[in-house]
Amino acid sequence: MLTAVSAIFVFLLVILVHEFGHFAVAKIVGIEVNEFSIGMGPKILQRKKGETEYTLRILPIGGYVRMEGEDEDSDNPRSFNSASVFSRIAVLLAGAIMNFVLAIVVLSIVSFGIGELTTTVDRVTADSPAEASGIVEGDIIVGIDGEKIENWDQVLEKIGSSPEGKELEIEIDRDDETIKKNITPIEEDGRRIIGIYTRSIKSPGSAIRGGFEKTGMFLMLMFDFISMVFRGEVGMEGLSGPVGIIREVGVAANMGIYNLLYLLGFISVNLGFFNLLPLPALDGSRITFLLVELVRGKPISPEKEGFVHFIGFILLISLMLFVTYRDILNTNLFK
């Protein structure tokens, strides 16, 4: 039950925010919106307010904003194709941008909840290398082996990657005095440690900074993934469909609210990023056609553009079905 509720929450939220981005900007630039739908398949609820029909559909795996004249000819002066190229690009960009905004918000909440990890020692483990060397609570780690330390991740990386038996020179700041300690890390539970716990701080400023940093980190991971795909370092096993995502959401939900929000932020960045790729049927492809129109001074034939999007949609659906089938087999639902 927890997995189902968590999955519906995650899917609906990232889709709602994405589609709301399209919807809000379309309204702002004066495009007529006929329908704002969350979910796919048969309608569960519907309500018309003004010119727009708001619908909730049974399958929480998609959604759409149906704008006048977006996929058909229309003489309506407020149709999608009657708007300026820049207005249409803004509408298409808005969905991904809202996903990035959602990621920043939820990852800021996560950052505030867990606090910002500092390089200040909060506690020293008994009988550890750190205790033996004389490190105490309140010491600030400022350097390791001559390299300046600015955050806790650097501390973990330097200690964790040190060769077995190698002595590290750890530079600490204690009462405005710089002290150097020579410490040899030990291995515990498959990782190298010296036996210290870091102090964390909680503040709105550090939380917001953490939200931006984590969102940026996820974006870099997306670029790295695309690069690995082109280098042939990632195959089909690197992809996951709705079933695989639901499985991961369930795992995260059972580990706590912050783990679930962290995964929500990742999924939101993922959705925004891939929607901007110039692949047929995605927002990125439509933006590409609009940029070509901007350069040419006239639009590409709607029939040709529609055909490209149709073929892309078929390929994307086929890929999703294949990945979903593989996820089902890997989940062992039939055993």
Secondary structure as UniProt FT lines:
FT   HELIX           2..29
FT   STRAND          33..49
FT   TURN            50..51
FT   STRAND          52..67
FT   TURN            68..69
FT   TURN            77..78
FT   HELIX           80..82
FT   HELIX           85..114
FT   STRAND          116..124
FT   TURN            126..127
FT   HELIX           129..133
FT   TURN            137..138
FT   STRAND          140..144
FT   TURN            145..146
FT   STRAND          147..148
FT   HELIX           152..160
FT   TURN            164..165
FT   STRAND          168..174
FT   TURN            175..176
FT   STRAND          177..183
FT   STRAND          186..188
FT   TURN            189..190
FT   STRAND          191..193
FT   STRAND          196..201
FT   HELIX           204..230
FT   TURN            231..232
FT   HELIX           236..238
FT   HELIX           242..255
FT   HELIX           257..275
FT   TURN            280..281
FT   HELIX           283..296
FT   HELIX           302..331
FT   TURN            332..334
//
